[in-house]
Amino acid sequence: MQTRQIDLIPFSPEHLDAAVGLSRQAGWPHRPEDWQMALALSKGVVAVEGDRTVGTVLVTSYKEDCATINMVIVDETMRGRGLGRRLMDAAVHIAGNRPLRLVATEEGLPLYEKFGFRETGRVLQHQCVVGRIAAPAGVEPANPADVSAIAELDRSAFGGNRANLIANIATIGEFAVIRRDGRVCGYAAARPFGRGEVIGPVVAADLEDAKALITYLIARRPGQFLRVDAIAETGLGPWLAERGLAHVGGGIVMMTSVNERAADVTATTFALAAQAFG
């Protein structure tokens, strides 16, 4: 059977319906609104065969500090034809000279390693429908004036300027903060995603503060389906499992520049905004 040419073209809003279909084919929970958010924060390309979209990739850049490559999907009927590599080539070109990050599956490791990515950690996906719990002391809702302080704290922990992401979350979700001496020293976000809501990013000075922030957001959502993408080495995963958020999967954190920034011991990222965004 003769195969048609596959072209890569810029990802635009007209491709969103097809992208949702591809993510559902892959077993991902993304709603149209989740794709819209990703595209609004990113640039990317789609692979098209005739009038059919058969692949996607997005690059979310955080100023010139770094970028994440995400939403890499190839239609199951197109696999084995080198399309994944073509999509990655396009993504690397879009990212320019920025250090790159992504969250990979085991199956994707060989491809990403060819592009210079190296494993730096693991992400543990936890989720469940939560019951009623009491809110902890010492955590409070953020106010609009806190958004800039949250973005700066996030930059210290993440190593990249994600002010646009933080501002986007502020329009659709909720932030909780811990203050000490009048200063925001920890925060967590919750927003609609997939089957319910996702809690993340979570940035705090230590594990106990991270637990308090997450507990506060859980307490405000009885009966809601919640997801947390925890960074394994922080030790948050076992605590989430004890609270009923079952470990259901995860991914491999990869970077092209492992030592791209010095660690900030005053602020640690305990949970991701999403596997797409870091």
FIDO-839545 format. One record per residue: residue number from 1; residue in one letter; x, y, z of N, C-alpha, C in turn. Coordinates in Angstrom, 1 decimal, padded with zeros to 4 digits. Example, Ala and Ser with C-alpha at 12.3 -4.5 7.8 and 13.67 -1.06 7.14 Angstrom:
2
> 1;a;013.2;-005.7;007.8;012.3;-004.5;007.8;013.2;-003.3;007.8
> 2;s;012.8;-002.2;007.1;013.7;-001.1;007.1;012.9;000.0;007.9
END
This chain:
278
> 1;m;000.8;-001.2;000.0;000.0;000.0;000.0;000.9;001.2;000.0
> 2;q;000.5;002.2;-000.8;001.3;003.4;-000.9;001.0;004.3;000.3
> 3;t;002.1;004.9;000.9;001.9;005.7;002.1;002.0;007.2;001.6
> 4;r;001.3;008.1;002.3;001.3;009.5;001.9;002.4;010.2;002.7
> 5;q;002.8;011.3;002.2;003.8;012.1;002.8;003.3;012.7;004.1
> 6;i;004.2;012.7;005.1;003.9;013.3;006.4;004.7;014.6;006.5
> 7;d;003.9;015.7;006.7;004.5;017.0;006.9;004.4;017.5;008.3
> 8;l;005.4;018.3;008.7;005.4;018.9;010.0;005.0;020.4;009.8
> 9;i;004.0;020.9;010.5;003.6;022.2;010.4;003.3;022.8;011.8
> 10;p;003.3;024.2;011.9;003.1;024.8;013.2;001.8;024.3;013.9
> 11;f;001.9;024.1;015.2;000.7;023.7;016.0;-000.1;024.9;016.2
> 12;s;-001.4;024.9;015.8;-002.3;026.0;016.0;-003.6;025.5;016.6
> 13;p;-004.4;026.4;017.1;-005.7;026.0;017.7;-006.6;025.1;016.9
> 14;e;-006.5;025.2;015.6;-007.3;024.3;014.7;-006.9;022.8;014.9
> 15;h;-005.8;022.5;015.5;-005.3;021.2;015.6;-005.7;020.6;017.0
> 16;l;-006.4;021.4;017.8;-006.6;020.9;019.2;-007.5;019.7;019.3
> 17;d;-008.6;019.7;018.5;-009.5;018.6;018.6;-008.8;017.3;018.2
> 18;a;-007.9;017.3;017.2;-007.2;016.1;016.8;-006.2;015.7;017.9
> 19;a;-005.6;016.7;018.6;-004.6;016.5;019.6;-005.3;015.8;020.8
> 20;v;-006.5;016.2;021.1;-007.3;015.6;022.2;-007.5;014.1;021.8
> 21;g;-007.8;013.8;020.6;-008.0;012.5;020.2;-006.8;011.6;020.3
> 22;l;-005.6;012.2;020.0;-004.4;011.5;020.1;-004.0;011.2;021.5
> 23;s;-004.3;012.1;022.4;-004.0;011.9;023.8;-004.9;010.8;024.4
> 24;r;-006.1;010.8;024.0;-007.1;009.8;024.5;-006.6;008.4;023.9
> 25;q;-006.2;008.4;022.7;-005.6;007.1;022.2;-004.5;006.6;023.0
> 26;a;-003.7;007.5;023.5;-002.5;007.2;024.3;-002.9;006.8;025.8
> 27;g;-004.1;007.1;026.1;-004.6;006.8;027.5;-004.3;007.9;028.5
> 28;w;-004.1;009.1;027.9;-003.9;010.3;028.8;-005.2;010.9;029.1
> 29;p;-005.3;011.6;030.3;-006.6;012.2;030.7;-006.9;013.6;030.2
> 30;h;-006.1;014.2;029.4;-006.2;015.6;029.0;-007.5;016.0;028.4
> 31;r;-008.1;017.0;028.9;-009.3;017.6;028.4;-009.0;018.6;027.3
> 32;p;-009.9;019.1;026.5;-009.6;020.1;025.6;-009.0;021.4;026.3
> 33;e;-009.5;021.7;027.5;-009.0;022.8;028.2;-007.6;022.6;028.6
> 34;d;-007.2;021.4;028.9;-005.8;021.2;029.3;-004.9;021.4;028.1
> 35;w;-005.3;020.9;026.9;-004.5;021.2;025.7;-004.5;022.7;025.4
> 36;q;-005.6;023.4;025.6;-005.6;024.8;025.3;-004.6;025.5;026.2
> 37;m;-004.5;025.2;027.5;-003.5;025.8;028.4;-002.1;025.5;027.9
> 38;a;-001.9;024.2;027.5;-000.5;023.9;027.1;-000.1;024.6;025.9
> 39;l;-001.0;024.7;024.9;-000.7;025.5;023.7;-000.5;027.0;023.9
> 40;a;-001.3;027.5;024.8;-001.2;028.9;025.1;000.2;029.3;025.7
> 41;l;000.8;028.3;026.4;002.1;028.6;027.1;003.3;028.1;026.2
> 42;s;003.0;027.5;025.0;004.0;026.8;024.3;004.0;027.1;022.8
> 43;k;005.0;026.6;022.1;005.1;026.5;020.7;005.3;025.1;020.3
> 44;g;004.8;024.7;019.1;005.0;023.3;018.8;004.7;023.1;017.3
> 45;v;004.7;021.8;017.0;004.4;021.4;015.6;003.5;020.2;015.7
> 46;v;002.7;019.9;014.6;002.0;018.7;014.4;002.4;018.0;013.2
> 47;a;002.3;016.7;013.2;002.6;015.9;011.9;001.3;015.7;011.3
> 48;v;001.2;015.9;010.0;-000.1;015.7;009.3;000.2;014.8;008.1
> 49;e;-000.7;013.9;007.8;-000.7;013.1;006.6;-002.0;013.4;005.9
> 50;g;-001.9;014.2;004.8;-003.1;014.6;004.2;-003.8;015.6;005.1
> 51;d;-005.1;015.3;005.4;-005.8;016.2;006.3;-005.9;015.6;007.7
> 52;r;-005.1;014.6;008.0;-005.1;013.9;009.3;-003.9;014.2;010.2
> 53;t;-004.1;014.6;011.4;-003.1;014.9;012.4;-002.6;013.6;013.0
> 54;v;-001.3;013.3;012.9;-000.8;012.0;013.3;000.3;012.1;014.3
> 55;g;000.6;013.3;014.8;001.6;013.5;015.8;001.7;014.9;016.3
> 56;t;002.1;015.0;017.6;002.2;016.4;018.2;003.5;016.5;019.0
> 57;v;003.9;017.7;019.2;005.0;018.0;020.2;004.9;019.5;020.6
> 58;l;005.1;019.8;021.8;005.1;021.2;022.3;006.4;021.5;023.0
> 59;v;006.8;022.7;023.0;008.0;023.2;023.7;007.5;024.4;024.6
> 60;t;007.6;024.2;025.9;007.2;025.3;026.8;008.5;025.9;027.3
> 61;s;008.7;027.2;026.9;010.0;027.9;027.2;009.8;028.8;028.5
> 62;y;010.7;028.8;029.4;010.7;029.6;030.5;011.8;030.7;030.4
> 63;k;011.4;031.8;029.7;012.3;032.8;029.3;013.5;032.2;028.5
> 64;e;014.7;032.6;028.9;015.9;031.9;028.3;016.5;030.9;029.2
> 65;d;015.9;030.6;030.4;016.5;029.8;031.4;016.5;028.3;031.0
> 66;c;015.4;027.8;030.5;015.2;026.4;030.1;013.9;026.2;029.4
> 67;a;013.7;025.0;028.9;012.4;024.7;028.3;012.1;023.2;028.5
> 68;t;010.8;022.9;028.5;010.3;021.5;028.6;009.8;021.1;027.3
> 69;i;010.1;019.9;026.9;009.5;019.3;025.7;008.4;018.4;026.2
> 70;n;007.2;018.5;025.6;006.1;017.8;026.2;005.0;017.5;025.1
> 71;m;004.1;016.7;025.5;003.0;016.3;024.6;003.5;015.6;023.3
> 72;v;004.5;014.8;023.5;005.1;014.1;022.3;004.2;012.8;022.1
> 73;i;003.4;012.9;021.0;002.5;011.8;020.8;002.6;011.4;019.3
> 74;v;002.7;010.1;019.0;002.6;009.6;017.6;001.4;008.7;017.5
> 75;d;000.6;008.9;016.5;-000.5;008.0;016.3;000.0;006.6;016.2
> 76;e;-000.8;005.7;016.9;-000.3;004.3;017.0;-000.2;003.6;015.6
> 77;t;-000.9;004.1;014.6;-000.7;003.5;013.3;000.5;004.0;012.5
> 78;m;001.2;005.0;013.1;002.3;005.6;012.4;003.7;005.3;013.1
> 79;r;003.6;004.5;014.1;004.9;004.2;014.8;005.8;003.3;014.0
> 80;g;007.1;003.5;014.3;008.1;002.7;013.5;008.5;003.3;012.2
> 81;r;008.1;004.6;012.0;008.4;005.2;010.8;009.3;006.4;011.0
> 82;g;009.9;006.6;012.2;010.8;007.7;012.5;010.1;009.0;012.8
> 83;l;008.8;009.0;013.0;008.1;010.2;013.2;008.4;010.8;014.6
> 84;g;008.7;010.0;015.6;009.0;010.5;016.9;010.3;011.3;016.8
> 85;r;011.3;010.8;016.1;012.6;011.5;016.0;012.4;012.8;015.2
> 86;r;011.6;012.8;014.2;011.3;014.1;013.5;010.7;015.1;014.4
> 87;l;009.7;014.7;015.2;009.1;015.6;016.1;010.1;016.2;017.1
> 88;m;010.9;015.3;017.6;012.0;015.8;018.6;012.9;016.7;017.9
> 89;d;013.3;016.4;016.7;014.2;017.3;015.9;013.6;018.7;015.9
> 90;a;012.3;018.8;015.6;011.6;020.1;015.5;011.5;020.8;016.8
> 91;a;011.3;020.0;017.9;011.2;020.6;019.2;012.5;021.2;019.7
> 92;v;013.6;020.5;019.4;015.0;021.0;019.8;015.2;022.3;019.0
> 93;h;014.8;022.3;017.7;015.0;023.5;017.0;014.2;024.7;017.6
> 94;i;013.0;024.5;018.0;012.2;025.5;018.6;012.8;026.0;019.9
> 95;a;013.4;025.1;020.7;013.9;025.5;022.0;015.2;026.3;021.8
> 96;g;015.9;026.2;020.7;017.1;026.9;020.6;018.2;026.5;021.5
> 97;n;018.9;027.4;022.2;020.0;027.1;023.0;019.6;026.8;024.5
> 98;r;018.3;026.8;024.8;017.9;026.6;026.2;018.2;025.1;026.6
> 99;p;018.6;025.0;027.9;018.7;023.6;028.5;017.3;023.0;028.5
> 100;l;017.2;021.7;028.2;015.9;021.1;028.0;015.6;020.1;029.1
> 101;r;014.3;019.9;029.4;013.8;019.0;030.4;012.6;018.3;029.8
> 102;l;012.4;017.1;030.3;011.1;016.4;029.9;010.9;015.2;030.9
> 103;v;009.7;014.7;030.9;009.4;013.5;031.7;009.1;012.4;030.7
> 104;a;009.8;011.3;030.8;009.8;010.2;029.8;009.1;009.0;030.4
> 105;t;008.6;008.2;029.5;008.3;006.8;029.8;009.5;005.9;029.5
> 106;e;009.4;004.7;030.0;010.5;003.7;029.8;010.7;003.5;028.3
> 107;e;009.6;003.5;027.6;009.7;003.2;026.1;010.3;004.4;025.4
> 108;g;010.2;005.6;025.9;010.8;006.8;025.2;012.3;007.0;025.5
> 109;l;012.8;006.3;026.5;014.2;006.5;026.9;015.2;006.5;025.8
> 110;p;015.2;005.4;025.0;016.2;005.3;023.9;016.2;006.5;023.0
> 111;l;015.0;007.0;022.6;015.0;008.2;021.7;015.5;009.4;022.4
> 112;y;015.1;009.7;023.6;015.6;010.9;024.3;017.1;010.9;024.6
> 113;e;017.6;009.7;024.9;019.0;009.6;025.1;019.8;010.0;023.9
> 114;k;019.3;009.7;022.7;019.9;010.0;021.5;020.0;011.6;021.3
> 115;f;019.1;012.3;021.9;019.2;013.7;021.9;019.9;014.4;023.1
> 116;g;020.6;013.5;023.8;021.5;014.1;024.9;020.8;014.2;026.2
> 117;f;019.6;013.7;026.4;018.9;013.7;027.7;019.5;012.6;028.6
> 118;r;019.6;013.0;029.9;020.1;012.0;030.9;019.1;012.0;032.0
> 119;e;018.9;010.8;032.6;018.0;010.7;033.7;018.5;011.4;035.0
> 120;t;017.6;012.2;035.6;018.0;012.9;036.8;017.1;012.6;038.0
> 121;g;016.0;011.9;037.8;015.1;011.6;038.9;013.9;010.9;038.4
> 122;r;012.9;010.7;039.3;011.7;010.0;039.0;010.5;010.8;039.5
> 123;v;009.4;010.7;038.8;008.1;011.3;039.2;007.1;010.2;039.5
> 124;l;006.4;010.3;040.7;005.5;009.4;041.1;004.1;010.0;041.0
> 125;q;003.2;009.4;040.2;001.9;009.9;040.1;001.0;009.2;041.1
> 126;h;000.3;010.0;041.9;-000.6;009.6;043.0;-002.0;010.2;042.7
> 127;q;-003.0;009.4;043.0;-004.4;010.0;042.7;-005.4;009.2;043.5
> 128;c;-006.5;009.9;043.7;-007.7;009.2;044.4;-008.8;010.2;044.5
> 129;v;-010.0;009.7;044.8;-011.1;010.6;045.3;-010.9;010.8;046.8
> 130;v;-010.8;012.0;047.2;-010.4;012.3;048.6;-011.7;012.4;049.5
> 131;g;-011.5;012.1;050.8;-012.6;012.3;051.7;-012.4;013.6;052.5
> 132;r;-013.2;013.7;053.6;-013.1;014.9;054.4;-012.0;014.8;055.4
> 133;i;-011.2;015.9;055.4;-010.1;016.0;056.4;-010.1;017.4;056.9
> 134;a;-009.4;017.6;058.0;-009.3;018.9;058.6;-008.2;019.7;058.0
> 135;a;-008.4;021.0;057.8;-007.3;021.8;057.3;-006.3;022.1;058.4
> 136;p;-005.0;022.2;058.0;-003.9;022.4;059.0;-003.8;023.9;059.4
> 137;a;-003.2;024.2;060.5;-002.9;025.5;060.9;-001.7;026.0;060.1
> 138;g;-001.5;027.3;060.0;-000.3;027.8;059.4;-000.3;027.9;057.9
> 139;v;-001.4;027.5;057.2;-001.5;027.7;055.8;-002.7;028.5;055.5
> 140;e;-002.6;029.4;054.5;-003.7;030.3;054.2;-003.8;030.5;052.7
> 141;p;-005.0;031.0;052.2;-005.1;031.2;050.8;-004.3;032.4;050.4
> 142;a;-003.7;032.3;049.2;-002.9;033.4;048.6;-003.9;034.5;048.2
> 143;n;-003.4;035.7;048.2;-004.1;036.8;047.6;-003.4;037.3;046.3
> 144;p;-004.1;038.1;045.5;-003.5;038.5;044.2;-002.1;039.1;044.3
> 145;a;-001.9;039.8;045.4;-000.6;040.5;045.6;000.6;039.5;045.8
> 146;d;000.2;038.2;046.1;001.2;037.2;046.4;001.8;036.6;045.1
> 147;v;001.1;036.8;044.0;001.5;036.0;042.8;003.0;036.3;042.4
> 148;s;003.4;037.5;042.5;004.8;037.8;042.1;005.8;037.1;043.1
> 149;a;005.5;037.1;044.4;006.3;036.4;045.3;006.3;034.9;045.1
> 150;i;005.2;034.3;044.7;005.1;032.9;044.4;006.0;032.6;043.2
> 151;a;005.9;033.5;042.2;006.7;033.2;041.0;008.2;033.3;041.3
> 152;e;008.6;034.2;042.2;010.0;034.3;042.5;010.5;033.1;043.3
> 153;l;009.6;032.6;044.2;010.0;031.4;045.0;010.0;030.2;044.1
> 154;d;009.1;030.1;043.1;009.1;029.0;042.2;010.4;029.1;041.3
> 155;r;010.8;030.2;041.0;012.1;030.4;040.2;013.3;029.9;040.9
> 156;s;013.3;030.2;042.2;014.4;029.7;043.1;014.5;028.2;043.1
> 157;a;013.3;027.5;043.2;013.3;026.1;043.3;013.4;025.4;042.0
> 158;f;012.8;025.9;041.0;012.8;025.3;039.6;014.0;025.6;038.8
> 159;g;014.6;026.8;039.0;015.7;027.1;038.2;015.4;027.7;036.9
> 160;g;014.2;028.2;036.7;013.7;028.9;035.5;012.6;029.8;035.8
> 161;n;012.4;030.8;035.0;011.4;031.9;035.2;010.0;031.4;034.6
> 162;r;009.2;030.9;035.5;007.9;030.4;035.1;006.7;031.4;035.4
> 163;a;007.0;032.7;035.4;006.0;033.7;035.7;004.8;033.5;034.9
> 164;n;004.9;033.2;033.6;003.7;033.0;032.7;002.9;031.9;033.2
> 165;l;003.5;030.7;033.5;002.8;029.6;034.0;002.0;029.9;035.3
> 166;i;002.7;030.6;036.3;002.1;030.9;037.5;000.9;031.8;037.3
> 167;a;001.1;032.8;036.4;000.0;033.7;036.1;-001.2;033.0;035.5
> 168;n;-000.9;032.0;034.7;-002.0;031.3;034.1;-002.8;030.4;035.1
> 169;i;-002.0;029.8;036.0;-002.7;029.0;037.1;-003.5;029.9;037.9
> 170;a;-003.0;031.1;038.2;-003.8;032.1;039.1;-005.2;032.4;038.5
> 171;t;-005.3;032.3;037.2;-006.6;032.6;036.5;-007.6;031.5;036.6
> 172;i;-007.1;030.3;036.7;-008.0;029.1;036.7;-008.0;028.3;037.9
> 173;g;-007.1;028.5;038.8;-006.9;027.7;040.0;-006.8;028.4;041.3
> 174;e;-006.2;027.8;042.3;-006.1;028.4;043.6;-004.6;028.2;044.1
> 175;f;-004.1;029.2;044.8;-002.8;029.0;045.5;-003.0;029.0;047.0
> 176;a;-002.3;028.2;047.7;-002.2;028.3;049.2;-000.7;028.6;049.5
> 177;v;-000.5;029.4;050.6;000.8;029.8;051.0;001.1;029.6;052.5
> 178;i;002.4;029.5;052.8;002.8;029.6;054.1;003.7;030.8;054.2
> 179;r;003.4;031.6;055.3;004.2;032.9;055.5;004.9;032.8;056.8
> 180;r;006.1;033.3;056.7;006.9;033.5;058.0;007.5;034.9;057.9
> 181;d;007.4;035.6;059.0;007.9;037.0;059.1;007.4;037.8;057.9
> 182;g;006.1;037.6;057.5;005.5;038.3;056.5;005.9;038.0;055.1
> 183;r;006.7;036.9;054.9;007.2;036.5;053.6;006.6;035.2;053.2
> 184;v;006.3;035.0;051.9;005.9;033.7;051.4;007.1;032.8;051.3
> 185;c;007.0;031.7;052.0;008.2;030.8;052.0;007.8;029.4;051.6
> 186;g;006.5;029.2;051.2;006.1;028.0;050.6;004.7;028.2;049.9
> 187;y;004.5;027.4;048.8;003.2;027.6;048.1;002.8;026.3;047.5
> 188;a;001.6;026.1;047.2;001.0;025.0;046.4;-000.1;025.5;045.6
> 189;a;-000.3;024.9;044.5;-001.4;025.3;043.6;-002.3;024.1;043.3
> 190;a;-003.6;024.4;043.1;-004.6;023.4;042.6;-005.4;024.0;041.5
> 191;r;-005.6;023.2;040.4;-006.3;023.6;039.3;-007.0;022.5;038.6
> 192;p;-008.1;022.7;037.8;-008.7;021.7;037.1;-007.8;021.0;036.1
> 193;f;-007.9;019.7;036.0;-007.1;018.9;035.1;-007.6;017.5;035.0
> 194;g;-007.7;017.0;033.7;-008.1;015.6;033.5;-009.4;015.3;034.2
> 195;r;-009.4;014.2;035.0;-010.6;013.7;035.7;-011.1;014.5;036.8
> 196;g;-010.3;015.5;037.3;-010.6;016.3;038.4;-009.8;017.5;038.6
> 197;e;-008.9;017.4;039.6;-007.9;018.5;039.8;-006.5;018.0;040.0
> 198;v;-005.5;018.8;039.7;-004.1;018.4;040.0;-003.6;019.4;041.1
> 199;i;-002.9;018.9;042.1;-002.2;019.7;043.1;-000.8;019.8;042.7
> 200;g;-000.3;021.0;042.4;001.1;021.2;041.9;001.2;022.5;041.1
> 201;p;002.3;023.2;041.1;003.5;022.8;041.8;003.3;023.0;043.3
> 202;v;004.2;022.3;044.0;004.3;022.4;045.5;005.8;022.7;045.8
> 203;v;006.0;023.9;046.3;007.4;024.4;046.6;007.4;024.8;048.1
> 204;a;008.3;024.2;048.8;008.4;024.5;050.3;009.8;024.4;050.8
> 205;a;010.0;024.8;052.0;011.3;024.8;052.6;011.7;023.4;053.0
> 206;d;010.7;022.6;053.4;010.9;021.2;053.9;009.7;020.3;053.7
> 207;l;009.9;019.1;054.0;008.8;018.1;053.7;007.5;018.4;054.5
> 208;e;007.7;018.8;055.8;006.6;019.1;056.6;005.7;020.2;056.1
> 209;d;006.4;021.3;055.6;005.6;022.4;055.0;004.9;021.9;053.7
> 210;a;005.6;021.1;052.9;004.9;020.5;051.7;003.7;019.7;052.1
> 211;k;003.8;018.9;053.1;002.6;018.1;053.6;001.5;019.0;054.0
> 212;a;001.8;020.1;054.8;000.8;021.0;055.2;000.1;021.7;054.1
> 213;l;000.8;022.2;053.1;000.2;022.8;051.9;-000.7;021.9;051.2
> 214;i;-000.3;020.7;051.0;-001.1;019.7;050.2;-002.4;019.4;051.1
> 215;t;-002.2;019.2;052.4;-003.3;018.9;053.2;-004.4;020.0;053.2
> 216;y;-003.9;021.2;053.2;-004.8;022.4;053.1;-005.7;022.3;051.8
> 217;l;-005.0;022.0;050.7;-005.8;022.0;049.5;-006.7;020.8;049.4
> 218;i;-006.3;019.6;049.9;-007.1;018.5;050.0;-008.4;018.8;050.8
> 219;a;-008.2;019.4;052.0;-009.3;019.7;052.9;-010.4;020.5;052.2
> 220;r;-010.0;021.3;051.3;-011.0;022.2;050.6;-011.7;021.5;049.4
> 221;r;-011.4;020.2;049.2;-011.9;019.5;048.0;-012.5;018.1;048.4
> 222;p;-013.3;018.0;049.4;-013.9;016.7;049.7;-014.7;016.1;048.6
> 223;g;-014.5;014.8;048.3;-015.2;014.2;047.2;-014.6;014.4;045.8
> 224;q;-013.6;015.2;045.7;-013.0;015.5;044.4;-011.9;014.5;044.0
> 225;f;-011.8;014.2;042.8;-010.7;013.4;042.3;-009.4;014.3;042.2
> 226;l;-008.4;013.9;042.9;-007.1;014.7;042.9;-006.0;013.8;042.4
> 227;r;-005.0;014.6;041.8;-003.8;014.0;041.3;-002.6;014.8;041.8
> 228;v;-001.5;014.1;042.2;-000.3;014.8;042.6;000.8;014.1;041.9
> 229;d;001.7;014.8;041.2;002.9;014.2;040.5;004.1;014.6;041.4
> 230;a;004.4;013.7;042.3;005.4;014.0;043.3;006.8;013.6;042.8
> 231;i;007.8;014.4;043.2;009.2;014.1;042.9;009.7;013.0;043.9
> 232;a;010.1;011.9;043.4;010.4;010.7;044.2;011.4;011.0;045.3
> 233;e;012.5;011.7;045.0;013.6;011.8;046.0;013.2;012.7;047.1
> 234;t;012.1;013.4;047.1;011.7;014.3;048.2;011.1;013.5;049.4
> 235;g;010.7;012.3;049.1;010.1;011.5;050.2;008.6;011.7;050.3
> 236;l;008.0;012.5;049.4;006.6;012.8;049.5;005.7;011.7;049.2
> 237;g;006.1;010.8;048.3;005.3;009.7;047.8;004.7;008.8;048.9
> 238;p;005.5;008.3;049.8;004.9;007.4;050.8;003.8;008.1;051.7
> 239;w;004.0;009.3;052.0;003.0;010.1;052.7;001.7;010.2;052.0
> 240;l;001.8;010.5;050.7;000.6;010.6;049.8;-000.1;009.2;049.8
> 241;a;000.6;008.1;049.7;000.0;006.8;049.7;-000.7;006.6;051.0
> 242;e;-000.1;007.0;052.2;-000.7;006.8;053.5;-002.0;007.6;053.6
> 243;r;-002.1;008.7;052.8;-003.3;009.5;052.9;-004.4;009.0;051.9
> 244;g;-004.1;007.9;051.2;-005.1;007.3;050.3;-004.9;007.7;048.9
> 245;l;-003.9;008.5;048.5;-003.6;008.8;047.1;-002.7;007.7;046.6
> 246;a;-003.3;006.8;045.9;-002.5;005.6;045.4;-001.5;006.0;044.4
> 247;h;-000.4;005.2;044.4;000.7;005.4;043.4;000.2;004.6;042.2
> 248;v;000.0;005.3;041.1;-000.6;004.6;039.9;000.4;004.7;038.7
> 249;g;001.5;005.2;038.8;002.5;005.3;037.7;003.4;006.4;037.9
> 250;g;004.0;006.9;036.9;004.9;008.0;037.0;005.8;008.1;035.7
> 251;g;006.9;008.7;035.9;007.8;008.9;034.7;009.2;009.2;035.2
> 252;i;010.1;009.4;034.2;011.5;009.6;034.4;011.9;011.0;034.0
> 253;v;012.4;011.7;035.0;012.8;013.1;034.8;014.1;013.1;034.0
> 254;m;014.2;013.8;032.9;015.4;013.9;032.1;015.8;015.3;031.8
> 255;m;017.1;015.6;031.6;017.6;016.9;031.3;018.7;016.7;030.3
> 256;t;019.0;017.8;029.5;020.1;017.8;028.7;021.3;018.4;029.4
> 257;s;021.1;019.2;030.4;022.2;019.8;031.2;021.9;019.6;032.6
> 258;v;022.5;018.6;033.2;022.2;018.1;034.5;022.6;019.2;035.6
> 259;n;023.7;019.9;035.3;024.2;020.9;036.3;023.8;022.3;035.8
> 260;e;022.6;022.5;035.3;022.3;023.8;034.7;022.1;024.9;035.8
> 261;r;021.9;024.5;037.0;021.8;025.5;038.1;022.3;025.0;039.4
> 262;a;022.7;025.9;040.3;023.0;025.5;041.6;021.7;025.2;042.4
> 263;a;021.8;024.3;043.3;020.6;024.0;044.1;020.3;025.1;045.1
> 264;d;019.1;025.4;045.3;018.7;026.4;046.3;018.1;025.6;047.5
> 265;v;018.9;025.6;048.6;018.4;024.8;049.8;017.3;025.4;050.5
> 266;t;016.9;026.6;050.2;015.8;027.2;050.9;014.4;027.0;050.3
> 267;a;014.4;026.4;049.1;013.2;026.1;048.4;013.3;024.9;047.5
> 268;t;012.4;023.9;047.7;012.5;022.6;047.0;011.2;022.4;046.3
> 269;t;011.2;021.9;045.1;010.0;021.5;044.4;009.6;020.1;044.8
> 270;f;008.5;019.9;045.4;008.0;018.6;045.9;007.0;017.9;045.0
> 271;a;006.3;018.7;044.2;005.4;018.1;043.2;005.4;019.1;042.0
> 272;l;005.2;018.5;040.8;005.2;019.2;039.5;003.9;019.9;039.3
> 273;a;004.0;021.0;038.4;002.8;021.6;037.9;002.0;020.6;037.1
> 274;a;002.7;019.8;036.3;002.3;018.8;035.4;003.5;018.1;034.9
> 275;q;003.4;016.9;034.4;004.5;016.3;033.8;004.9;017.1;032.5
> 276;a;004.0;017.8;031.9;004.3;018.6;030.7;005.1;019.8;031.1
> 277;f;004.9;020.4;032.2;005.4;021.7;032.6;006.6;021.7;033.6
> 278;g;006.8;020.5;034.2;007.9;020.4;035.2;007.4;020.9;036.5
END
